[in-house]
Amino acid sequence: MHPSAIIVPPAVKNRVIAVTVLASFALSTAVNKLSFFDFIPSGTKTIILTVVISLAAAIIHPIPDDGDCE
């Protein structure tokens, strides 16, 4: 199965997910092309980017709290 088959359906329904996915592709490409980040192993780059991008998306567009938690 192609990886985009997992990403595209939710991204079609939610603009925030679509923008986040596109930003993650762009940032991943930029980090891999810039020689400044060559000292970081590729797996570590992936983990760092995942955390940074998800944190940014959560800060920019948080999920509203419906108050069901106790």
N, C-alpha and C positions, 0 to 999 in steps of 0.2 A: 504494500500500500504506500502511496506517495505521501510524504509528510504534510503537504498542503491539503490533503483530504481531511486531515484532523483539524487544521487551523481554519480553513475557509468557511465552513458552515456557521460557526459562532460569529465570525467576523462579518458575515453578511448581515446578520441580525443586529449587531451592536457596533456602532461607530467607534466607541472607545476601544474595543478589542481590535478593530481594524487598524486604527491609528497606532496602537501599541505594537501590533505585529509588524507593521511597516517600519516603525521606528526601531524595533529590535533587529530587523534585517539590515537596516542602514547602519546602525551602530556596530553590529557584528562585522559587517564588511569593512567599516572604517577602522575598527580596532585591529582587524587582521591585516589590513594594508599598511598601517602606520608602523614604521620600524621602531618607534618609541616603546611599543608594547611587546617587542620580540623576546624580552627576558622572562615574560610570564608564560608558563605552559598553556597550551590551548584549552585543556580541561578547566584550568583555573580561570581563564578568560571567560569561558562559558558560564561558570558559576557566578563570577562577579557581575557579568552583564545581566544574568537572570535576576539576581537580587536587586541590582540598581534599577533596572527597567520596571520590575514589578513594584518596587518601592515608589518610584516616580508616578506610575499609573495609579497606585493606591492613594497617594497624596493629592494628585491632580483631580481624580474622580473617585472619591470613596463610595463604598456601597452604603446606602442609608441604613441606619439601625432601626429596626421595626419594634424594638422593645420587648421581644419575646424571651430574651435571656434573663435568667435569675441569678 
